[in-house]
Amino acid sequence: SSFDDDDGSDDADEDGDSNGDDSATAATFNSALDAIVASNSLPLLEAESDFESGISVVKGLQWNAADDKLVEVVVNATTGTIVGTPRSWTPTAGQRDKYEDSISVIGSIQLSATAAVSQALVNNQGATVHAIELEEENGSPQWQIELLTATGELEVRIWAD
């Protein structure tokens, strides 16, 4: 599954596709994840490497339980700085349904997204990171990491509890 910030567009990147070919090194991706979480201390639901206006970015989607809203934070992957103002909105019924299972296991997360990315790359040296997504599997949190390897896309699942 690809990142979907639910703004009604197909999330095609600057090169006009949405096929998941944009990626970042683990260090760059993890640095961007750290910046996203540090910006507001909200739990991460998913993040994706992308290009916007010729800049490599990582877009993160977080959950703000205090006001029942989704929050999108975009980070310049090269500099680690937040791009623009984070966007917050009340999810539609469809969005709420899409993220309900992930939201239900946020409190059980013991393994950070950055640690999961690092683990995913232990057996996949040289791969780059396209995306990470929190999922619920049998009542437990699981990180789904999409990597790009020399032979194509690879999905790695890491338990987060």
C-alpha positions in Angstrom: 0.0 0.0 0.0 1.3 3.4 -0.8 1.2 6.6 1.3 -2.2 8.3 1.0 -2.5 11.6 2.6 -6.2 11.5 1.7 -6.4 14.9 0.1 -8.2 13.5 -2.9 -5.2 13.3 -5.2 -3.4 10.2 -6.2 -0.1 11.2 -4.5 1.8 11.0 -7.9 5.1 12.6 -7.4 7.0 15.1 -9.5 7.9 12.5 -12.1 4.2 11.9 -12.7 3.9 8.4 -11.2 2.8 6.8 -7.9 4.7 3.6 -8.3 6.8 3.8 -5.2 10.2 4.5 -6.9 11.2 7.4 -4.7 13.4 6.4 -1.8 16.0 7.6 0.6 18.9 6.0 2.4 18.1 4.6 5.8 20.1 7.4 7.6 18.2 10.1 5.6 14.8 8.5 6.1 15.4 7.9 9.8 16.6 11.5 10.3 13.4 12.7 8.6 11.3 10.4 10.8 13.1 11.8 13.9 12.3 15.4 12.8 8.6 14.5 12.2 8.2 13.0 15.6 10.2 15.8 17.3 8.1 18.5 15.7 5.0 17.6 17.8 5.6 14.3 19.7 2.6 12.6 18.0 2.7 8.9 17.1 3.5 8.1 13.5 1.0 6.2 11.3 3.0 6.2 8.1 5.7 8.0 6.2 6.9 8.0 2.6 9.8 9.3 0.5 8.8 11.6 -2.3 9.9 14.5 -4.5 8.1 17.9 -4.3 9.3 20.9 -6.3 12.5 19.2 -7.0 13.3 18.5 -3.4 13.6 15.1 -1.8 11.1 15.0 1.1 9.7 12.5 3.6 6.0 13.0 4.3 4.7 11.7 7.6 1.2 11.1 8.8 0.5 11.2 12.5 -2.4 10.8 14.8 -3.5 13.4 17.3 -5.8 11.6 19.8 -6.3 14.8 21.8 -8.4 16.4 19.1 -9.1 13.3 16.9 -7.2 14.6 13.9 -4.7 13.4 11.3 -1.5 15.5 11.0 0.7 15.6 7.9 4.3 16.8 8.4 6.7 17.2 5.4 10.5 17.2 6.0 13.2 18.2 3.6 15.1 14.9 3.5 18.4 16.6 2.8 18.3 19.2 5.5 15.9 17.6 8.1 13.9 20.8 8.3 10.1 20.9 8.3 8.7 22.2 5.0 5.8 24.6 5.4 3.3 24.3 8.2 2.1 20.9 9.3 -1.5 20.3 8.1 -4.1 18.9 10.4 -7.6 17.8 9.6 -10.5 15.7 11.0 -10.6 12.4 9.1 -13.5 11.5 6.9 -15.3 8.3 7.7 -13.2 6.5 5.0 -10.0 7.9 6.4 -11.0 7.0 9.9 -11.8 3.4 8.8 -8.5 3.1 7.0 -6.4 4.1 10.0 -8.7 2.7 12.8 -6.8 -0.6 13.3 -3.4 1.2 13.3 -4.7 3.8 15.8 -6.0 1.0 18.0 -2.5 -0.4 18.6 -0.5 2.9 19.0 -0.4 2.4 22.8 1.3 -1.0 22.3 4.3 0.2 20.2 7.6 -0.6 21.8 9.8 -0.4 18.7 10.2 3.0 17.1 9.8 3.4 13.3 13.5 4.3 13.0 14.5 1.1 14.8 12.2 -0.9 12.6 13.8 0.7 9.4 17.3 -0.2 10.8 16.2 -3.8 11.5 14.7 -4.1 8.0 18.0 -3.1 6.4 20.1 -5.6 8.4 19.4 -8.3 5.9 19.0 -5.9 3.0 22.2 -4.0 2.8 22.3 -1.4 0.0 18.5 -1.1 -0.1 16.8 2.3 0.2 13.6 3.2 2.0 10.4 4.1 0.2 7.8 4.0 3.0 6.9 2.7 6.5 3.4 2.1 7.8 2.0 1.1 11.1 -0.4 -1.9 10.9 -2.4 -4.0 13.3 -1.9 -7.7 13.0 -3.8 -10.0 15.4 -4.1 -7.1 17.9 -0.4 -6.2 17.9 1.4 -3.3 16.2 3.6 -4.2 13.2 5.7 -1.9 11.0 5.5 -2.6 7.2 8.6 -1.2 5.5 8.8 -0.8 1.8 12.4 -1.0 0.5 13.9 -0.6 -2.9 16.6 -3.1 -3.7 18.7 -3.7 -6.8 16.1 -6.3 -7.9 13.0 -4.3 -7.2 10.6 -3.5 -4.3 10.7 -5.5 -1.1 8.2 -5.4 1.8 9.5 -6.2 5.2 7.3 -6.6 8.3 8.7 -6.0 11.8 6.8 -6.5 15.0 6.6 -3.3 17.0 5.6 -4.7 20.4 
